[in-house]
Amino acid sequence: MVKVYKNICLFGFGRYICAMKEIEYTASITEEDKKIVQMLANGMKGNQIAAKMKMNENTLAFNLSILRAKFNCSNSMSLVVYFLRNKIIN
């Protein structure tokens, strides 16, 4: 389990207020998630990862989009950096 912090935005009295309040929640990471991000970190391309994991490339892309959203990462490289910095992968 990894602790994740996100910014929240609030609506109030007819105007948009963005609060920089951090909310903590725990995100689960499966072994498959770790393997996928480890392969990305090793420089493998999406089609290579999909073949190795025996999944469709679209399924892999969907899984990566869920992971990026879960950890608030804008792209796969920032996801790899997040996993490395938090020692989720080596």
Secondary structure by P-SEA (a helix, b strand, c coil): cbbbbbbbbbbcccbbbbbcbbbbbbbbbcaaaaaaaaaaaacccaaaaaaaacccaaaaaaaaaaaaaaaccccaaaaaaaaaaacccc
